[in-house]
């Protein structure tokens, strides 16, 4: 396991108890709604009832619960490196009546067969991965050809003047300086689109999986 992954595991184990509250506060400070922004990102998956969906780095399961509303007869699978996060996720899903399969594993070594999922989602944490390219390659490997993949993480656009909050984030949290990993996507991805949301503090990278020629 990469040192970055070990550091990330320790970090999220320590944050699990107050992770949700911190996210809501951060969204409020950026002038957005955490739930509304999550739904906006999930909508880009174009889910239909019966889809089999994987969330990589599922955290406390907020997105998985929201996905059940649009994939109510499908199979939801959440994967995270932090056992503490998965404990919170399991409790949240149970209290919401959502059935999910939860797995503790690394994003760069997904324990699934090729083409196992109709959609793959990642919301936060990619910038801290030791093997970002490997994680993106794995997300594509386990997705079906034609599946939607949506990757979201912290960052700020650099092509226009930034608001005060974004400038403060750049100054106090170096992780926001990392650009969206478009150049690290596996070859052949189609319909690649980059947007900014979350009050300008998050990017949303969406694309269609197209690896049929490589399998």
C-alpha positions in Angstrom: 0.0 0.0 0.0 1.3 3.5 -0.9 2.3 5.8 2.0 -0.4 8.2 0.7 -3.0 5.5 1.1 -1.8 4.7 4.6 -1.9 8.4 5.5 -5.4 8.8 4.0 -6.7 5.7 5.9 -5.4 7.2 9.2 -6.8 10.6 8.3 -10.3 9.3 7.5 -10.4 7.0 10.5 -10.0 10.0 12.7 -12.6 12.0 10.8 -15.3 9.4 10.6 -17.4 10.6 13.6 -17.6 14.2 12.4 -17.2 13.9 8.7 -20.8 14.6 7.7 -21.0 17.8 9.9 -17.7 19.1 8.5 -19.0 18.6 4.9 -22.2 20.4 5.6 -20.3 23.3 7.2 -17.8 23.5 4.3 -20.7 23.6 1.8 -22.4 26.3 3.8 -19.3 28.5 3.9 -19.1 28.2 0.1 -22.7 29.3 -0.2 -24.0 25.9 -1.4 -26.1 23.0 -0.2 -24.2 19.7 0.3 -27.2 17.6 -0.6 -28.1 19.6 -3.6 -24.6 19.5 -5.0 -24.4 15.7 -4.4 -27.6 15.2 -6.3 -26.3 17.4 -9.1 -23.2 15.1 -9.4 -25.3 11.9 -9.1 -27.6 13.1 -11.9 -24.6 13.0 -14.3 -24.5 9.2 -13.9 -27.9 9.0 -15.8 -29.0 6.1 -13.6 -32.0 4.0 -14.4 -33.8 1.5 -12.2 -31.9 -1.8 -12.0 -28.5 -0.3 -12.6 -25.6 -1.9 -10.8 -23.6 1.0 -9.3 -20.2 1.3 -7.6 -19.1 4.2 -5.5 -15.4 4.3 -4.9 -14.5 6.0 -1.6 -18.1 6.0 -0.4 -17.3 7.5 3.0 -20.3 7.6 5.3 -22.7 6.6 2.6 -24.6 9.8 1.9 -24.4 9.4 -1.9 -25.4 5.7 -1.8 -28.6 6.6 0.1 -29.3 9.4 -2.5 -28.7 7.0 -5.3 -31.3 4.5 -4.1 -34.0 7.0 -5.2 -32.9 6.7 -8.9 -31.6 3.1 -8.9 -34.2 1.5 -6.6 -34.1 -2.0 -8.0 -30.4 -2.1 -8.7 -27.4 -3.2 -6.7 -25.4 -0.5 -4.8 -21.9 -1.3 -3.8 -19.7 1.0 -1.7 -15.9 0.8 -1.3 -13.7 2.7 1.1 -10.2 2.4 2.5 -11.5 3.4 6.0 -13.2 0.9 8.2 -14.5 3.6 10.4 -16.2 5.3 7.4 -17.8 2.0 6.4 -19.2 1.5 9.9 -20.9 4.8 9.6 -22.0 4.0 6.1 -23.6 0.7 7.2 -25.5 2.4 10.0 -26.7 5.2 7.7 -27.9 2.8 5.0 -29.7 0.6 7.6 -31.5 3.6 9.1 -32.6 4.7 5.6 -33.8 1.3 4.6 -31.2 1.0 1.8 -29.5 -2.3 1.0 -25.8 -1.8 0.1 -22.8 -4.1 -0.2 -19.8 -2.5 1.5 -16.1 -3.5 0.9 -12.9 -2.3 2.5 -10.3 -2.0 -0.2 -8.0 0.4 -2.1 -9.2 2.3 -5.1 -6.2 1.3 -7.2 -6.9 -2.4 -6.6 -10.7 -2.9 -7.0 -11.8 -6.5 -6.1 -14.3 -6.8 -9.0 -14.5 -8.4 -12.4 -14.1 -6.4 -15.6 -17.4 -4.8 -16.7 -19.2 -5.5 -13.5 -21.0 -2.1 -13.1 -23.4 0.0 -15.1 -22.0 3.2 -13.5 -19.1 4.2 -11.3 -19.0 7.2 -9.0 -16.3 8.9 -7.0 -16.9 11.9 -4.8 -13.9 13.3 -2.9 -10.5 12.0 -2.0 -8.9 11.4 -5.4 -6.3 14.1 -4.9 -5.0 12.2 -1.9 -4.5 8.9 -3.7 -1.0 7.7 -4.1 -1.8 6.1 -7.5 -4.4 8.4 -9.1 -3.9 7.0 -12.6 -4.2 3.5 -11.3 -7.5 4.3 -9.5 -9.0 5.8 -12.6 -7.9 2.8 -14.7 -9.5 0.5 -12.2 -12.8 2.5 -12.3 -12.8 2.0 -16.1 -11.9 -1.6 -15.9 -14.8 -2.6 -13.6 -17.3 -0.5 -15.6 -19.1 -1.8 -18.6 -18.4 -0.4 -22.0 -20.7 2.6 -22.4 -21.1 3.0 -18.7 -21.0 6.5 -17.2 -18.2 7.4 -14.9 -18.3 10.5 -12.7 -15.4 11.7 -10.7 -15.6 14.7 -8.3 -13.0 16.2 -6.0 -11.9 19.4 -4.5 -10.2 22.1 -6.7 -10.7 25.5 -8.1 -10.7 26.8 -11.7 -7.7 28.8 -12.7 -8.9 30.4 -15.9 -10.7 33.4 -14.3 -10.5 35.5 -11.1 -11.3 33.5 -8.1 -13.7 34.6 -5.3 -12.3 35.2 -1.8 -13.3 31.7 -0.5 -11.4 30.0 -3.4 -8.3 32.1 -2.8 -8.4 31.2 0.9 -8.7 27.5 0.0 -5.6 27.7 -2.3 -3.6 29.5 0.4 -4.6 27.2 3.3 -5.1 23.8 1.6 -2.6 22.8 -1.0 -4.7 19.9 -2.2 -6.9 22.5 -4.0 -4.0 23.3 -6.3 -4.1 19.9 -8.0 -5.8 20.1 -11.4 -8.6 17.8 -12.5 -6.9 14.6 -13.7 -8.1 14.7 -17.3 -4.6 13.8 -18.5 -4.6 10.7 -16.4 -7.8 9.2 -17.8 -7.4 5.8 -19.6 -7.1 6.1 -23.4 -10.4 5.9 -25.3 -12.7 7.6 -22.9 -15.6 9.4 -24.7 -17.8 12.4 -24.1 -15.3 13.8 -21.6 -16.7 16.9 -19.8 -15.4 19.1 -17.0 -17.5 21.3 -14.9 -17.2 23.2 -11.6 -19.7 23.1 -8.8 -19.9 23.3 -5.0 -19.5 27.1 -5.1 -16.4 26.8 -7.3 -14.6 24.6 -4.9 -15.1 21.2 -6.6 -14.7 19.9 -10.1 -17.0 17.4 -11.8 -15.3 15.2 -14.4 -17.7 12.9 -16.4 -17.1 10.6 -19.3 -18.4 7.4 -21.0 -16.3 4.3 -20.6 -15.1 2.9 -23.9 -12.5 0.2 -23.5 -14.0 -2.5 -25.8 -10.9 -2.5 -28.0 -8.6 -3.1 -25.1 -10.3 -6.0 -23.5 
